[in-house]
Amino acid sequence: MLCDCPGLVFPNAASTRGELVCNGVLPIDTIKDYLTPMDLLAERIPKIVYNKLYNICLDKVKKMTGTEVLSIFA
């Protein structure tokens, strides 16, 4: 079986490890730094999704960061 994934298998030099994890290129269980991918997710996913999916309230958070989301979730 051939699976063509242009741009994912051979990422460009500008891709960070966090972006590679979020894009599924690097397995999540091999990373040591969890904040970089989480910062990307906090930046890209709206607050309402976290509120509904995880039943947490991020309405008072002014700047969404991975640390803020994880702290409130924990």
CHARMM internal coordinates of N, CA and C (Angstrom, degrees):
IC EDIT
DIST 1 N 1 CA 1.4451
DIST 1 CA 1 C 1.5295
ANGL 1 N 1 CA 1 C 107.70
DIST 1 C 2 N 1.2934
ANGL 1 CA 1 C 2 N 116.52
DIHE 1 N 1 CA 1 C 2 N 135.14
DIST 2 N 2 CA 1.4580
ANGL 1 C 2 N 2 CA 122.89
DIHE 1 CA 1 C 2 N 2 CA 178.59
DIST 2 CA 2 C 1.5191
ANGL 2 N 2 CA 2 C 108.60
DIHE 1 C 2 N 2 CA 2 C -110.59
DIST 2 C 3 N 1.3072
ANGL 2 CA 2 C 3 N 115.58
DIHE 2 N 2 CA 2 C 3 N 128.69
DIST 3 N 3 CA 1.4642
ANGL 2 C 3 N 3 CA 120.92
DIHE 2 CA 2 C 3 N 3 CA 178.46
DIST 3 CA 3 C 1.5223
ANGL 3 N 3 CA 3 C 107.75
DIHE 2 C 3 N 3 CA 3 C -119.79
DIST 3 C 4 N 1.3096
ANGL 3 CA 3 C 4 N 117.02
DIHE 3 N 3 CA 3 C 4 N 111.11
DIST 4 N 4 CA 1.4590
ANGL 3 C 4 N 4 CA 122.00
DIHE 3 CA 3 C 4 N 4 CA -178.75
DIST 4 CA 4 C 1.5231
ANGL 4 N 4 CA 4 C 108.99
DIHE 3 C 4 N 4 CA 4 C -91.25
DIST 4 C 5 N 1.3179
ANGL 4 CA 4 C 5 N 116.16
DIHE 4 N 4 CA 4 C 5 N 117.99
DIST 5 N 5 CA 1.4714
ANGL 4 C 5 N 5 CA 122.55
DIHE 4 CA 4 C 5 N 5 CA -179.92
DIST 5 CA 5 C 1.5220
ANGL 5 N 5 CA 5 C 109.21
DIHE 4 C 5 N 5 CA 5 C -126.08
DIST 5 C 6 N 1.3207
ANGL 5 CA 5 C 6 N 118.19
DIHE 5 N 5 CA 5 C 6 N 73.41
DIST 6 N 6 CA 1.4661
ANGL 5 C 6 N 6 CA 119.02
DIHE 5 CA 5 C 6 N 6 CA -176.71
DIST 6 CA 6 C 1.5213
ANGL 6 N 6 CA 6 C 111.51
DIHE 5 C 6 N 6 CA 6 C -63.46
DIST 6 C 7 N 1.3219
ANGL 6 CA 6 C 7 N 114.70
DIHE 6 N 6 CA 6 C 7 N 132.42
DIST 7 N 7 CA 1.4517
ANGL 6 C 7 N 7 CA 120.11
DIHE 6 CA 6 C 7 N 7 CA 178.51
DIST 7 CA 7 C 1.5143
ANGL 7 N 7 CA 7 C 113.99
DIHE 6 C 7 N 7 CA 7 C 88.23
DIST 7 C 8 N 1.3094
ANGL 7 CA 7 C 8 N 117.99
DIHE 7 N 7 CA 7 C 8 N -15.17
DIST 8 N 8 CA 1.4567
ANGL 7 C 8 N 8 CA 119.97
DIHE 7 CA 7 C 8 N 8 CA 179.59
DIST 8 CA 8 C 1.5203
ANGL 8 N 8 CA 8 C 112.41
DIHE 7 C 8 N 8 CA 8 C -101.19
DIST 8 C 9 N 1.3112
ANGL 8 CA 8 C 9 N 117.41
DIHE 8 N 8 CA 8 C 9 N -44.62
DIST 9 N 9 CA 1.4587
ANGL 8 C 9 N 9 CA 120.50
DIHE 8 CA 8 C 9 N 9 CA -177.71
DIST 9 CA 9 C 1.5135
ANGL 9 N 9 CA 9 C 111.08
DIHE 8 C 9 N 9 CA 9 C -68.58
DIST 9 C 10 N 1.3120
ANGL 9 CA 9 C 10 N 116.89
DIHE 9 N 9 CA 9 C 10 N -40.12
DIST 10 N 10 CA 1.4576
ANGL 9 C 10 N 10 CA 121.31
DIHE 9 CA 9 C 10 N 10 CA 177.47
DIST 10 CA 10 C 1.5308
ANGL 10 N 10 CA 10 C 108.46
DIHE 9 C 10 N 10 CA 10 C -118.07
DIST 10 C 11 N 1.3388
ANGL 10 CA 10 C 11 N 116.54
DIHE 10 N 10 CA 10 C 11 N 79.61
DIST 11 N 11 CA 1.4715
ANGL 10 C 11 N 11 CA 119.61
DIHE 10 CA 10 C 11 N 11 CA -176.51
DIST 11 CA 11 C 1.5150
ANGL 11 N 11 CA 11 C 111.57
DIHE 10 C 11 N 11 CA 11 C -67.04
DIST 11 C 12 N 1.3249
ANGL 11 CA 11 C 12 N 114.67
DIHE 11 N 11 CA 11 C 12 N 155.48
DIST 12 N 12 CA 1.4591
ANGL 11 C 12 N 12 CA 118.18
DIHE 11 CA 11 C 12 N 12 CA 179.93
DIST 12 CA 12 C 1.5219
ANGL 12 N 12 CA 12 C 110.29
DIHE 11 C 12 N 12 CA 12 C -74.40
DIST 12 C 13 N 1.3006
ANGL 12 CA 12 C 13 N 116.93
DIHE 12 N 12 CA 12 C 13 N 169.52
DIST 13 N 13 CA 1.4599
ANGL 12 C 13 N 13 CA 122.46
DIHE 12 CA 12 C 13 N 13 CA -175.45
DIST 13 CA 13 C 1.5267
ANGL 13 N 13 CA 13 C 112.21
DIHE 12 C 13 N 13 CA 13 C -67.79
DIST 13 C 14 N 1.3219
ANGL 13 CA 13 C 14 N 118.29
DIHE 13 N 13 CA 13 C 14 N -18.22
DIST 14 N 14 CA 1.4633
ANGL 13 C 14 N 14 CA 121.35
DIHE 13 CA 13 C 14 N 14 CA -177.77
DIST 14 CA 14 C 1.5274
ANGL 14 N 14 CA 14 C 112.64
DIHE 13 C 14 N 14 CA 14 C -82.16
DIST 14 C 15 N 1.3195
ANGL 14 CA 14 C 15 N 117.92
DIHE 14 N 14 CA 14 C 15 N -9.91
DIST 15 N 15 CA 1.4590
ANGL 14 C 15 N 15 CA 121.00
DIHE 14 CA 14 C 15 N 15 CA -178.79
DIST 15 CA 15 C 1.5256
ANGL 15 N 15 CA 15 C 110.74
DIHE 14 C 15 N 15 CA 15 C -72.26
DIST 15 C 16 N 1.3213
ANGL 15 CA 15 C 16 N 115.51
DIHE 15 N 15 CA 15 C 16 N 133.72
DIST 16 N 16 CA 1.4575
ANGL 15 C 16 N 16 CA 120.44
DIHE 15 CA 15 C 16 N 16 CA 175.87
DIST 16 CA 16 C 1.5227
ANGL 16 N 16 CA 16 C 108.76
DIHE 15 C 16 N 16 CA 16 C -91.74
DIST 16 C 17 N 1.3208
ANGL 16 CA 16 C 17 N 116.27
DIHE 16 N 16 CA 16 C 17 N 168.17
DIST 17 N 17 CA 1.4665
ANGL 16 C 17 N 17 CA 119.90
DIHE 16 CA 16 C 17 N 17 CA 178.44
DIST 17 CA 17 C 1.5307
ANGL 17 N 17 CA 17 C 110.13
DIHE 16 C 17 N 17 CA 17 C -62.97
DIST 17 C 18 N 1.3284
ANGL 17 CA 17 C 18 N 116.01
DIHE 17 N 17 CA 17 C 18 N -36.28
DIST 18 N 18 CA 1.4605
ANGL 17 C 18 N 18 CA 119.63
DIHE 17 CA 17 C 18 N 18 CA 177.91
DIST 18 CA 18 C 1.5113
ANGL 18 N 18 CA 18 C 112.16
DIHE 17 C 18 N 18 CA 18 C -61.82
DIST 18 C 19 N 1.3357
ANGL 18 CA 18 C 19 N 116.99
DIHE 18 N 18 CA 18 C 19 N -42.33
DIST 19 N 19 CA 1.4614
ANGL 18 C 19 N 19 CA 120.99
DIHE 18 CA 18 C 19 N 19 CA 177.81
DIST 19 CA 19 C 1.5214
ANGL 19 N 19 CA 19 C 110.93
DIHE 18 C 19 N 19 CA 19 C -66.16
DIST 19 C 20 N 1.3332
ANGL 19 CA 19 C 20 N 116.97
DIHE 19 N 19 CA 19 C 20 N -38.56
DIST 20 N 20 CA 1.4610
ANGL 19 C 20 N 20 CA 120.49
DIHE 19 CA 19 C 20 N 20 CA 179.34
DIST 20 CA 20 C 1.5268
ANGL 20 N 20 CA 20 C 111.33
DIHE 19 C 20 N 20 CA 20 C -64.75
DIST 20 C 21 N 1.3281
ANGL 20 CA 20 C 21 N 116.74
DIHE 20 N 20 CA 20 C 21 N -37.79
DIST 21 N 21 CA 1.4705
ANGL 20 C 21 N 21 CA 120.17
DIHE 20 CA 20 C 21 N 21 CA 177.30
DIST 21 CA 21 C 1.5199
ANGL 21 N 21 CA 21 C 109.99
DIHE 20 C 21 N 21 CA 21 C -67.57
DIST 21 C 22 N 1.3345
ANGL 21 CA 21 C 22 N 116.72
DIHE 21 N 21 CA 21 C 22 N -45.53
DIST 22 N 22 CA 1.4690
ANGL 21 C 22 N 22 CA 120.34
DIHE 21 CA 21 C 22 N 22 CA -179.13
DIST 22 CA 22 C 1.5248
ANGL 22 N 22 CA 22 C 111.98
DIHE 21 C 22 N 22 CA 22 C -64.85
DIST 22 C 23 N 1.3176
ANGL 22 CA 22 C 23 N 117.57
DIHE 22 N 22 CA 22 C 23 N -30.18
DIST 23 N 23 CA 1.4627
ANGL 22 C 23 N 23 CA 121.65
DIHE 22 CA 22 C 23 N 23 CA 179.06
DIST 23 CA 23 C 1.5218
ANGL 23 N 23 CA 23 C 112.51
DIHE 22 C 23 N 23 CA 23 C -85.26
DIST 23 C 24 N 1.3301
ANGL 23 CA 23 C 24 N 117.93
DIHE 23 N 23 CA 23 C 24 N -4.12
DIST 24 N 24 CA 1.4571
ANGL 23 C 24 N 24 CA 121.16
DIHE 23 CA 23 C 24 N 24 CA 177.93
DIST 24 CA 24 C 1.5039
ANGL 24 N 24 CA 24 C 114.66
DIHE 23 C 24 N 24 CA 24 C 82.88
DIST 24 C 25 N 1.3304
ANGL 24 CA 24 C 25 N 117.69
DIHE 24 N 24 CA 24 C 25 N 12.52
DIST 25 N 25 CA 1.4588
ANGL 24 C 25 N 25 CA 120.38
DIHE 24 CA 24 C 25 N 25 CA 179.23
DIST 25 CA 25 C 1.5240
ANGL 25 N 25 CA 25 C 109.86
DIHE 24 C 25 N 25 CA 25 C -79.22
DIST 25 C 26 N 1.3194
ANGL 25 CA 25 C 26 N 117.13
DIHE 25 N 25 CA 25 C 26 N -44.11
DIST 26 N 26 CA 1.4633
ANGL 25 C 26 N 26 CA 121.58
DIHE 25 CA 25 C 26 N 26 CA 176.67
DIST 26 CA 26 C 1.5278
ANGL 26 N 26 CA 26 C 108.78
DIHE 25 C 26 N 26 CA 26 C -100.89
DIST 26 C 27 N 1.3262
ANGL 26 CA 26 C 27 N 116.63
DIHE 26 N 26 CA 26 C 27 N 136.79
DIST 27 N 27 CA 1.4633
ANGL 26 C 27 N 27 CA 118.91
DIHE 26 CA 26 C 27 N 27 CA 177.69
DIST 27 CA 27 C 1.5275
ANGL 27 N 27 CA 27 C 110.77
DIHE 26 C 27 N 27 CA 27 C -67.03
DIST 27 C 28 N 1.3103
ANGL 27 CA 27 C 28 N 116.35
DIHE 27 N 27 CA 27 C 28 N 139.20
DIST 28 N 28 CA 1.4560
ANGL 27 C 28 N 28 CA 121.32
DIHE 27 CA 27 C 28 N 28 CA -175.94
DIST 28 CA 28 C 1.5306
ANGL 28 N 28 CA 28 C 112.17
DIHE 27 C 28 N 28 CA 28 C -66.71
DIST 28 C 29 N 1.3169
ANGL 28 CA 28 C 29 N 117.48
DIHE 28 N 28 CA 28 C 29 N -27.23
DIST 29 N 29 CA 1.4585
ANGL 28 C 29 N 29 CA 119.52
DIHE 28 CA 28 C 29 N 29 CA -177.38
DIST 29 CA 29 C 1.5292
ANGL 29 N 29 CA 29 C 113.41
DIHE 28 C 29 N 29 CA 29 C -78.82
DIST 29 C 30 N 1.3333
ANGL 29 CA 29 C 30 N 118.47
DIHE 29 N 29 CA 29 C 30 N -1.65
DIST 30 N 30 CA 1.4645
ANGL 29 C 30 N 30 CA 120.75
DIHE 29 CA 29 C 30 N 30 CA 178.87
DIST 30 CA 30 C 1.5254
ANGL 30 N 30 CA 30 C 112.64
DIHE 29 C 30 N 30 CA 30 C -102.74
DIST 30 C 31 N 1.3275
ANGL 30 CA 30 C 31 N 118.29
DIHE 30 N 30 CA 30 C 31 N -1.47
DIST 31 N 31 CA 1.4600
ANGL 30 C 31 N 31 CA 119.77
DIHE 30 CA 30 C 31 N 31 CA -177.45
DIST 31 CA 31 C 1.5239
ANGL 31 N 31 CA 31 C 110.46
DIHE 30 C 31 N 31 CA 31 C -90.17
DIST 31 C 32 N 1.3299
ANGL 31 CA 31 C 32 N 115.21
DIHE 31 N 31 CA 31 C 32 N 149.95
DIST 32 N 32 CA 1.4556
ANGL 31 C 32 N 32 CA 121.48
DIHE 31 CA 31 C 32 N 32 CA 175.99
DIST 32 CA 32 C 1.5170
ANGL 32 N 32 CA 32 C 110.53
DIHE 31 C 32 N 32 CA 32 C -104.45
DIST 32 C 33 N 1.3159
ANGL 32 CA 32 C 33 N 117.11
DIHE 32 N 32 CA 32 C 33 N -30.63
DIST 33 N 33 CA 1.4580
ANGL 32 C 33 N 33 CA 122.51
DIHE 32 CA 32 C 33 N 33 CA 179.63
DIST 33 CA 33 C 1.5153
ANGL 33 N 33 CA 33 C 108.88
DIHE 32 C 33 N 33 CA 33 C -96.02
DIST 33 C 34 N 1.3090
ANGL 33 CA 33 C 34 N 116.97
DIHE 33 N 33 CA 33 C 34 N 106.19
DIST 34 N 34 CA 1.4618
ANGL 33 C 34 N 34 CA 120.91
DIHE 33 CA 33 C 34 N 34 CA -178.40
DIST 34 CA 34 C 1.5206
ANGL 34 N 34 CA 34 C 112.36
DIHE 33 C 34 N 34 CA 34 C -91.67
DIST 34 C 35 N 1.3304
ANGL 34 CA 34 C 35 N 118.04
DIHE 34 N 34 CA 34 C 35 N -15.40
DIST 35 N 35 CA 1.4604
ANGL 34 C 35 N 35 CA 120.10
DIHE 34 CA 34 C 35 N 35 CA -176.48
DIST 35 CA 35 C 1.5275
ANGL 35 N 35 CA 35 C 113.70
DIHE 34 C 35 N 35 CA 35 C -74.77
DIST 35 C 36 N 1.3127
ANGL 35 CA 35 C 36 N 118.01
DIHE 35 N 35 CA 35 C 36 N -34.20
DIST 36 N 36 CA 1.4613
ANGL 35 C 36 N 36 CA 119.95
DIHE 35 CA 35 C 36 N 36 CA -179.40
DIST 36 CA 36 C 1.5311
ANGL 36 N 36 CA 36 C 111.63
DIHE 35 C 36 N 36 CA 36 C -62.35
DIST 36 C 37 N 1.3404
ANGL 36 CA 36 C 37 N 119.68
DIHE 36 N 36 CA 36 C 37 N -50.41
DIST 37 N 37 CA 1.4691
ANGL 36 C 37 N 37 CA 118.29
DIHE 36 CA 36 C 37 N 37 CA 176.17
DIST 37 CA 37 C 1.5249
ANGL 37 N 37 CA 37 C 112.14
DIHE 36 C 37 N 37 CA 37 C -65.34
DIST 37 C 38 N 1.3257
ANGL 37 CA 37 C 38 N 117.26
DIHE 37 N 37 CA 37 C 38 N -34.96
DIST 38 N 38 CA 1.4641
ANGL 37 C 38 N 38 CA 120.10
DIHE 37 CA 37 C 38 N 38 CA -179.98
DIST 38 CA 38 C 1.5238
ANGL 38 N 38 CA 38 C 111.19
DIHE 37 C 38 N 38 CA 38 C -67.79
DIST 38 C 39 N 1.3280
ANGL 38 CA 38 C 39 N 117.53
DIHE 38 N 38 CA 38 C 39 N -35.41
DIST 39 N 39 CA 1.4674
ANGL 38 C 39 N 39 CA 120.69
DIHE 38 CA 38 C 39 N 39 CA 175.31
DIST 39 CA 39 C 1.5250
ANGL 39 N 39 CA 39 C 110.77
DIHE 38 C 39 N 39 CA 39 C -62.02
DIST 39 C 40 N 1.3261
ANGL 39 CA 39 C 40 N 116.31
DIHE 39 N 39 CA 39 C 40 N -40.43
DIST 40 N 40 CA 1.4667
ANGL 39 C 40 N 40 CA 120.18
DIHE 39 CA 39 C 40 N 40 CA 177.78
DIST 40 CA 40 C 1.5241
ANGL 40 N 40 CA 40 C 111.23
DIHE 39 C 40 N 40 CA 40 C -64.11
DIST 40 C 41 N 1.3207
ANGL 40 CA 40 C 41 N 116.62
DIHE 40 N 40 CA 40 C 41 N -42.35
DIST 41 N 41 CA 1.4624
ANGL 40 C 41 N 41 CA 120.13
DIHE 40 CA 40 C 41 N 41 CA 178.60
DIST 41 CA 41 C 1.5260
ANGL 41 N 41 CA 41 C 111.35
DIHE 40 C 41 N 41 CA 41 C -65.58
DIST 41 C 42 N 1.3241
ANGL 41 CA 41 C 42 N 116.75
DIHE 41 N 41 CA 41 C 42 N -41.02
DIST 42 N 42 CA 1.4691
ANGL 41 C 42 N 42 CA 120.60
DIHE 41 CA 41 C 42 N 42 CA 179.48
DIST 42 CA 42 C 1.5228
ANGL 42 N 42 CA 42 C 110.84
DIHE 41 C 42 N 42 CA 42 C -64.60
DIST 42 C 43 N 1.3133
ANGL 42 CA 42 C 43 N 116.02
DIHE 42 N 42 CA 42 C 43 N -32.32
DIST 43 N 43 CA 1.4663
ANGL 42 C 43 N 43 CA 121.04
DIHE 42 CA 42 C 43 N 43 CA 179.60
DIST 43 CA 43 C 1.5301
ANGL 43 N 43 CA 43 C 111.59
DIHE 42 C 43 N 43 CA 43 C -75.14
DIST 43 C 44 N 1.3057
ANGL 43 CA 43 C 44 N 117.02
DIHE 43 N 43 CA 43 C 44 N -35.19
DIST 44 N 44 CA 1.4659
ANGL 43 C 44 N 44 CA 121.52
DIHE 43 CA 43 C 44 N 44 CA -172.54
DIST 44 CA 44 C 1.5286
ANGL 44 N 44 CA 44 C 114.82
DIHE 43 C 44 N 44 CA 44 C -92.99
DIST 44 C 45 N 1.3135
ANGL 44 CA 44 C 45 N 117.50
DIHE 44 N 44 CA 44 C 45 N -27.54
DIST 45 N 45 CA 1.4551
ANGL 44 C 45 N 45 CA 120.63
DIHE 44 CA 44 C 45 N 45 CA -175.23
DIST 45 CA 45 C 1.5278
ANGL 45 N 45 CA 45 C 108.98
DIHE 44 C 45 N 45 CA 45 C -98.69
DIST 45 C 46 N 1.3188
ANGL 45 CA 45 C 46 N 117.85
DIHE 45 N 45 CA 45 C 46 N 129.22
DIST 46 N 46 CA 1.4695
ANGL 45 C 46 N 46 CA 120.78
DIHE 45 CA 45 C 46 N 46 CA -179.66
DIST 46 CA 46 C 1.5320
ANGL 46 N 46 CA 46 C 112.52
DIHE 45 C 46 N 46 CA 46 C -65.05
DIST 46 C 47 N 1.3194
ANGL 46 CA 46 C 47 N 115.51
DIHE 46 N 46 CA 46 C 47 N 153.93
DIST 47 N 47 CA 1.4663
ANGL 46 C 47 N 47 CA 121.73
DIHE 46 CA 46 C 47 N 47 CA -179.45
DIST 47 CA 47 C 1.5203
ANGL 47 N 47 CA 47 C 112.39
DIHE 46 C 47 N 47 CA 47 C -57.65
DIST 47 C 48 N 1.3000
ANGL 47 CA 47 C 48 N 116.64
DIHE 47 N 47 CA 47 C 48 N -37.45
DIST 48 N 48 CA 1.4668
ANGL 47 C 48 N 48 CA 119.76
DIHE 47 CA 47 C 48 N 48 CA -176.39
DIST 48 CA 48 C 1.5275
ANGL 48 N 48 CA 48 C 112.28
DIHE 47 C 48 N 48 CA 48 C -62.34
DIST 48 C 49 N 1.3170
ANGL 48 CA 48 C 49 N 116.75
DIHE 48 N 48 CA 48 C 49 N -29.59
DIST 49 N 49 CA 1.4677
ANGL 48 C 49 N 49 CA 120.01
DIHE 48 CA 48 C 49 N 49 CA 178.48
DIST 49 CA 49 C 1.5249
ANGL 49 N 49 CA 49 C 109.87
DIHE 48 C 49 N 49 CA 49 C -67.59
DIST 49 C 50 N 1.3389
ANGL 49 CA 49 C 50 N 116.70
DIHE 49 N 49 CA 49 C 50 N -45.36
DIST 50 N 50 CA 1.4639
ANGL 49 C 50 N 50 CA 120.12
DIHE 49 CA 49 C 50 N 50 CA 176.97
DIST 50 CA 50 C 1.5202
ANGL 50 N 50 CA 50 C 110.75
DIHE 49 C 50 N 50 CA 50 C -63.07
DIST 50 C 51 N 1.3334
ANGL 50 CA 50 C 51 N 115.89
DIHE 50 N 50 CA 50 C 51 N -41.74
DIST 51 N 51 CA 1.4661
ANGL 50 C 51 N 51 CA 120.52
DIHE 50 CA 50 C 51 N 51 CA -179.20
DIST 51 CA 51 C 1.5185
ANGL 51 N 51 CA 51 C 111.40
DIHE 50 C 51 N 51 CA 51 C -59.48
DIST 51 C 52 N 1.3136
ANGL 51 CA 51 C 52 N 117.30
DIHE 51 N 51 CA 51 C 52 N -45.66
DIST 52 N 52 CA 1.4676
ANGL 51 C 52 N 52 CA 121.03
DIHE 51 CA 51 C 52 N 52 CA -177.08
DIST 52 CA 52 C 1.5247
ANGL 52 N 52 CA 52 C 112.47
DIHE 51 C 52 N 52 CA 52 C -78.67
DIST 52 C 53 N 1.3200
ANGL 52 CA 52 C 53 N 116.80
DIHE 52 N 52 CA 52 C 53 N -41.88
DIST 53 N 53 CA 1.4627
ANGL 52 C 53 N 53 CA 120.48
DIHE 52 CA 52 C 53 N 53 CA -175.16
DIST 53 CA 53 C 1.5245
ANGL 53 N 53 CA 53 C 112.53
DIHE 52 C 53 N 53 CA 53 C -71.81
DIST 53 C 54 N 1.3299
ANGL 53 CA 53 C 54 N 117.04
DIHE 53 N 53 CA 53 C 54 N -41.79
DIST 54 N 54 CA 1.4680
ANGL 53 C 54 N 54 CA 120.85
DIHE 53 CA 53 C 54 N 54 CA -175.16
DIST 54 CA 54 C 1.5236
ANGL 54 N 54 CA 54 C 113.11
DIHE 53 C 54 N 54 CA 54 C -108.93
DIST 54 C 55 N 1.3401
ANGL 54 CA 54 C 55 N 117.35
DIHE 54 N 54 CA 54 C 55 N 3.03
DIST 55 N 55 CA 1.4533
ANGL 54 C 55 N 55 CA 122.43
DIHE 54 CA 54 C 55 N 55 CA 178.87
DIST 55 CA 55 C 1.5375
ANGL 55 N 55 CA 55 C 112.03
DIHE 54 C 55 N 55 CA 55 C 55.09
DIST 55 C 56 N 1.3295
ANGL 55 CA 55 C 56 N 115.60
DIHE 55 N 55 CA 55 C 56 N 45.81
DIST 56 N 56 CA 1.4576
ANGL 55 C 56 N 56 CA 121.89
DIHE 55 CA 55 C 56 N 56 CA 176.23
DIST 56 CA 56 C 1.5235
ANGL 56 N 56 CA 56 C 108.25
DIHE 55 C 56 N 56 CA 56 C -122.01
DIST 56 C 57 N 1.3111
ANGL 56 CA 56 C 57 N 116.77
DIHE 56 N 56 CA 56 C 57 N 160.99
DIST 57 N 57 CA 1.4574
ANGL 56 C 57 N 57 CA 120.80
DIHE 56 CA 56 C 57 N 57 CA -178.27
DIST 57 CA 57 C 1.5281
ANGL 57 N 57 CA 57 C 110.26
DIHE 56 C 57 N 57 CA 57 C -112.62
DIST 57 C 58 N 1.3131
ANGL 57 CA 57 C 58 N 115.89
DIHE 57 N 57 CA 57 C 58 N 109.65
DIST 58 N 58 CA 1.4619
ANGL 57 C 58 N 58 CA 121.97
DIHE 57 CA 57 C 58 N 58 CA 178.82
DIST 58 CA 58 C 1.5274
ANGL 58 N 58 CA 58 C 111.67
DIHE 57 C 58 N 58 CA 58 C -106.82
DIST 58 C 59 N 1.3191
ANGL 58 CA 58 C 59 N 116.98
DIHE 58 N 58 CA 58 C 59 N 13.71
DIST 59 N 59 CA 1.4604
ANGL 58 C 59 N 59 CA 120.37
DIHE 58 CA 58 C 59 N 59 CA -175.94
DIST 59 CA 59 C 1.5269
ANGL 59 N 59 CA 59 C 112.96
DIHE 58 C 59 N 59 CA 59 C -64.10
DIST 59 C 60 N 1.3218
ANGL 59 CA 59 C 60 N 118.34
DIHE 59 N 59 CA 59 C 60 N -30.50
DIST 60 N 60 CA 1.4644
ANGL 59 C 60 N 60 CA 121.64
DIHE 59 CA 59 C 60 N 60 CA -178.39
DIST 60 CA 60 C 1.5263
ANGL 60 N 60 CA 60 C 113.24
DIHE 59 C 60 N 60 CA 60 C -85.30
DIST 60 C 61 N 1.3148
ANGL 60 CA 60 C 61 N 117.16
DIHE 60 N 60 CA 60 C 61 N -8.70
DIST 61 N 61 CA 1.4685
ANGL 60 C 61 N 61 CA 121.45
DIHE 60 CA 60 C 61 N 61 CA 179.90
DIST 61 CA 61 C 1.5174
ANGL 61 N 61 CA 61 C 108.94
DIHE 60 C 61 N 61 CA 61 C -77.11
DIST 61 C 62 N 1.3316
ANGL 61 CA 61 C 62 N 116.55
DIHE 61 N 61 CA 61 C 62 N 123.49
DIST 62 N 62 CA 1.4661
ANGL 61 C 62 N 62 CA 120.47
DIHE 61 CA 61 C 62 N 62 CA -178.58
DIST 62 CA 62 C 1.5172
ANGL 62 N 62 CA 62 C 111.46
DIHE 61 C 62 N 62 CA 62 C -81.82
DIST 62 C 63 N 1.3225
ANGL 62 CA 62 C 63 N 117.37
DIHE 62 N 62 CA 62 C 63 N -49.41
DIST 63 N 63 CA 1.4649
ANGL 62 C 63 N 63 CA 121.09
DIHE 62 CA 62 C 63 N 63 CA -179.32
DIST 63 CA 63 C 1.5245
ANGL 63 N 63 CA 63 C 108.19
DIHE 62 C 63 N 63 CA 63 C -114.35
DIST 63 C 64 N 1.3073
ANGL 63 CA 63 C 64 N 114.94
DIHE 63 N 63 CA 63 C 64 N 115.39
DIST 64 N 64 CA 1.4556
ANGL 63 C 64 N 64 CA 120.41
DIHE 63 CA 63 C 64 N 64 CA -178.70
DIST 64 CA 64 C 1.5192
ANGL 64 N 64 CA 64 C 110.09
DIHE 63 C 64 N 64 CA 64 C -74.86
DIST 64 C 65 N 1.3209
ANGL 64 CA 64 C 65 N 116.36
DIHE 64 N 64 CA 64 C 65 N 118.19
DIST 65 N 65 CA 1.4607
ANGL 64 C 65 N 65 CA 122.17
DIHE 64 CA 64 C 65 N 65 CA 173.48
DIST 65 CA 65 C 1.5208
ANGL 65 N 65 CA 65 C 107.96
DIHE 64 C 65 N 65 CA 65 C -128.92
DIST 65 C 66 N 1.2974
ANGL 65 CA 65 C 66 N 115.19
DIHE 65 N 65 CA 65 C 66 N 163.66
DIST 66 N 66 CA 1.4557
ANGL 65 C 66 N 66 CA 119.51
DIHE 65 CA 65 C 66 N 66 CA 177.66
DIST 66 CA 66 C 1.5118
ANGL 66 N 66 CA 66 C 111.86
DIHE 65 C 66 N 66 CA 66 C -62.12
DIST 66 C 67 N 1.3181
ANGL 66 CA 66 C 67 N 116.54
DIHE 66 N 66 CA 66 C 67 N -37.95
DIST 67 N 67 CA 1.4590
ANGL 66 C 67 N 67 CA 121.02
DIHE 66 CA 66 C 67 N 67 CA 179.34
DIST 67 CA 67 C 1.5263
ANGL 67 N 67 CA 67 C 111.09
DIHE 66 C 67 N 67 CA 67 C -63.50
DIST 67 C 68 N 1.3323
ANGL 67 CA 67 C 68 N 117.23
DIHE 67 N 67 CA 67 C 68 N -43.02
DIST 68 N 68 CA 1.4637
ANGL 67 C 68 N 68 CA 121.29
DIHE 67 CA 67 C 68 N 68 CA 179.22
DIST 68 CA 68 C 1.5310
ANGL 68 N 68 CA 68 C 110.97
DIHE 67 C 68 N 68 CA 68 C -62.34
DIST 68 C 69 N 1.3062
ANGL 68 CA 68 C 69 N 117.35
DIHE 68 N 68 CA 68 C 69 N -47.19
DIST 69 N 69 CA 1.4618
ANGL 68 C 69 N 69 CA 121.34
DIHE 68 CA 68 C 69 N 69 CA -178.22
DIST 69 CA 69 C 1.5368
ANGL 69 N 69 CA 69 C 110.01
DIHE 68 C 69 N 69 CA 69 C -63.19
DIST 69 C 70 N 1.3132
ANGL 69 CA 69 C 70 N 116.92
DIHE 69 N 69 CA 69 C 70 N -46.52
DIST 70 N 70 CA 1.4570
ANGL 69 C 70 N 70 CA 120.25
DIHE 69 CA 69 C 70 N 70 CA -178.48
DIST 70 CA 70 C 1.5242
ANGL 70 N 70 CA 70 C 111.62
DIHE 69 C 70 N 70 CA 70 C -67.37
DIST 70 C 71 N 1.3164
ANGL 70 CA 70 C 71 N 117.74
DIHE 70 N 70 CA 70 C 71 N -37.62
DIST 71 N 71 CA 1.4700
ANGL 70 C 71 N 71 CA 120.95
DIHE 70 CA 70 C 71 N 71 CA 179.18
DIST 71 CA 71 C 1.5174
ANGL 71 N 71 CA 71 C 111.28
DIHE 70 C 71 N 71 CA 71 C -64.01
DIST 71 C 72 N 1.3218
ANGL 71 CA 71 C 72 N 116.91
DIHE 71 N 71 CA 71 C 72 N -44.69
DIST 72 N 72 CA 1.4563
ANGL 71 C 72 N 72 CA 120.82
DIHE 71 CA 71 C 72 N 72 CA -179.75
DIST 72 CA 72 C 1.5246
ANGL 72 N 72 CA 72 C 110.40
DIHE 71 C 72 N 72 CA 72 C -69.17
DIST 72 C 73 N 1.3095
ANGL 72 CA 72 C 73 N 117.49
DIHE 72 N 72 CA 72 C 73 N -38.68
DIST 73 N 73 CA 1.4587
ANGL 72 C 73 N 73 CA 120.86
DIHE 72 CA 72 C 73 N 73 CA 178.50
DIST 73 CA 73 C 1.5240
ANGL 73 N 73 CA 73 C 111.39
DIHE 72 C 73 N 73 CA 73 C -65.91
DIST 73 C 74 N 1.3319
ANGL 73 CA 73 C 74 N 116.51
DIHE 73 N 73 CA 73 C 74 N -38.62
DIST 74 N 74 CA 1.4837
ANGL 73 C 74 N 74 CA 120.53
DIHE 73 CA 73 C 74 N 74 CA -179.12
DIST 74 CA 74 C 1.5068
ANGL 74 N 74 CA 74 C 109.96
DIHE 73 C 74 N 74 CA 74 C -70.04
END
COOR INIT
IC SEED 1 N 1 CA 1 C
IC BUILD
